[in-house]
């Protein structure tokens, strides 16, 4: 078996494996247990999609199509401004509550 695709995470590996299976190429996603070794943080680079040696050239063609059609973000993704605004509001209210409690205890 050869690695046809090195995925950034487990979900992407299964997407690519499903794409290969839909085109008649049996595939296997490896690295499930290695992801858990890093805890709940989304570790990347451990999941690979494996195919038989005979299917490797065709699998690489299909993976190449997938990579060309997938939009890739350059640099960091743009932040979600709505979530950012709510987070700042929450932190401001929390700060006011802590300040009020501090002042109430110190009087």
C-alpha positions in Angstrom: 0.0 0.0 0.0 1.1 3.5 -0.8 0.1 6.9 0.6 -2.0 8.6 -2.1 -2.9 11.7 0.1 -1.6 13.3 3.3 -4.6 15.0 4.8 -4.6 17.9 7.2 -7.1 16.2 9.5 -9.2 13.1 9.8 -12.3 14.6 8.2 -10.4 15.5 5.0 -8.9 12.1 4.8 -12.3 10.5 4.9 -13.5 12.9 2.2 -10.7 12.0 -0.1 -11.1 8.2 0.7 -14.8 8.5 -0.2 -14.0 10.3 -3.4 -11.5 7.5 -4.4 -14.1 4.8 -3.5 -16.7 6.5 -5.6 -14.3 6.2 -8.5 -13.7 2.5 -7.9 -10.5 2.6 -5.9 -10.4 0.9 -2.6 -8.7 3.1 0.0 -7.8 3.0 3.7 -7.5 5.9 6.1 -4.7 5.5 8.6 -3.7 7.5 11.6 -6.9 7.4 13.7 -5.1 6.4 16.9 -2.3 8.9 16.4 -4.8 11.8 16.4 -6.0 10.8 19.8 -2.5 10.9 21.2 -2.6 14.7 20.9 -5.7 15.1 23.0 -8.7 17.1 22.0 -6.7 19.6 20.0 -7.0 19.0 16.3 -3.6 17.6 15.5 -2.8 17.6 11.8 -0.5 15.7 9.5 -1.1 12.2 11.0 -3.9 11.0 8.7 -3.1 9.5 5.4 -5.1 7.9 2.6 -3.6 4.6 1.5 -4.3 2.7 -1.8 -2.9 -0.4 -3.4 0.2 -0.1 -5.4 -1.6 -0.9 -8.6 -4.2 1.8 -8.0 -1.7 4.5 -7.0 -1.3 6.3 -10.4 -5.1 6.6 -10.9 -5.6 7.6 -7.3 -3.0 10.4 -7.6 -4.8 11.7 -10.7 -8.1 11.8 -8.7 -6.4 13.4 -5.7 -4.8 16.0 -8.1 -8.3 16.9 -9.4 -9.5 17.3 -5.8 -6.5 19.5 -4.9 -7.0 21.7 -7.9 -10.8 22.1 -7.2 -10.4 22.7 -3.4 -10.2 26.4 -2.5 -7.2 27.0 -0.3 -6.9 30.0 2.0 -3.6 31.9 1.8 -2.4 32.7 5.3 -4.8 32.9 8.1 -8.5 32.7 7.6 -10.5 35.8 8.1 -12.0 36.0 11.5 -15.8 35.8 12.0 -16.6 39.4 13.0 -19.9 38.4 14.6 -18.3 35.9 16.9 -15.5 38.3 17.7 -18.0 41.0 18.6 -19.9 38.7 20.9 -16.7 37.5 22.6 -15.5 41.0 23.3 -19.0 41.9 24.7 -18.9 38.8 26.9 -15.4 39.6 28.2 -16.4 43.2 28.9 -19.5 42.2 30.9 -17.4 39.6 32.8 -14.8 42.2 33.6 -17.5 44.6 34.9 -18.9 41.8 37.1 -15.5 41.0 38.5 -14.8 44.6 39.1 -18.1 45.1 40.9 -17.5 42.1 43.1 -14.0 43.3 43.9 -15.3 46.7 44.9 -18.2 45.2 47.0 -15.8 43.0 48.9 -13.2 45.8 49.5 -15.7 48.2 51.0 
